Amino acid sequence: MAGFRNVLVHAYDDVDLEIVYHALREGIDDLEAFGRIAVRRMTPTAPTDRKPPTGDSGP
């Protein structure tokens, strides 16, 4: 769908609206999956219960 976005942005005067309609109807699953991934990547992770290393492993 990235290539499709480029066509819409850079060649919008040549866009066939039937193709746009078809892409939206058939590619909605891709868009939803992208949204879920984007939200996961932007959501901070929970802190871990591990303690930080002390830095001295000593002999």
C-alpha positions as CSV (number, residue, x, y, z in Angstrom):
1,M,0.0,0.0,0.0
2,A,3.0,2.3,0.3
3,G,3.2,2.5,-3.5
4,F,-0.5,3.3,-3.6
5,R,0.1,6.2,-1.2
6,N,2.8,7.6,-3.4
7,V,0.4,7.6,-6.4
8,L,-2.3,9.4,-4.4
9,V,0.1,12.0,-3.2
10,H,2.2,12.6,-6.3
11,A,-0.2,11.8,-9.2
12,Y,-3.5,12.6,-7.7
13,D,-4.8,14.0,-11.0
14,D,-4.4,10.6,-12.7
15,V,-6.1,8.5,-9.9
16,D,-8.9,6.2,-10.9
17,L,-11.5,6.4,-8.1
18,E,-12.7,2.9,-8.8
19,I,-9.1,1.6,-8.0
20,V,-9.1,3.7,-4.9
21,Y,-12.4,2.3,-3.8
22,H,-11.3,-1.3,-4.5
23,A,-8.0,-0.7,-2.6
24,L,-9.8,0.6,0.4
25,R,-12.3,-2.3,0.4
26,E,-9.8,-5.0,-0.2
27,G,-6.8,-3.6,1.7
28,I,-8.6,-2.6,4.9
29,D,-7.1,-5.6,6.8
30,D,-3.6,-4.4,6.0
31,L,-4.5,-0.9,7.3
32,E,-5.9,-2.3,10.5
33,A,-2.9,-4.5,11.0
34,F,-0.6,-1.5,10.5
35,G,-2.6,0.4,13.1
36,R,-2.3,-2.4,15.6
37,I,1.5,-2.6,15.1
38,A,1.9,1.2,15.3
39,V,0.0,1.3,18.6
40,R,2.1,-1.5,20.1
41,R,5.3,0.2,19.1
42,M,4.2,3.5,20.6
43,T,2.9,2.0,23.9
44,P,5.6,2.0,26.6
45,T,6.5,-1.4,28.0
46,A,5.9,-2.2,31.7
47,P,9.0,-2.0,33.9
48,T,10.7,-5.3,34.7
49,D,11.2,-6.6,38.2
50,R,15.0,-7.2,37.6
51,K,17.4,-5.2,39.7
52,P,20.1,-3.3,37.9
53,P,23.6,-4.8,38.1
54,T,25.8,-3.6,40.9
55,G,28.9,-3.3,38.6
56,D,31.2,-5.1,41.0
57,S,31.4,-8.9,40.4
58,G,34.5,-9.0,42.7
59,P,37.0,-11.9,43.0
